[in-house]
């Protein structure tokens, strides 16, 4: 019975977390105007 109660509490906590993140919404994603500076290795 304790395991069932613990599982129910865990499920309720996970559901509350999902609903909280959903209510807050996703952050507005923007790309950086500056290009990434990467180096390409030379071919042998």
C-alpha angles and dihedrals in degrees: 000000000000091000091053091050092048091050091050092050091048092049091049091050092050091048091049090051092050092048091048093052090046092050093050091049133214118303116256104259119212129175121235116253090218115084119235111256108227133162124224116213115241118253114249 
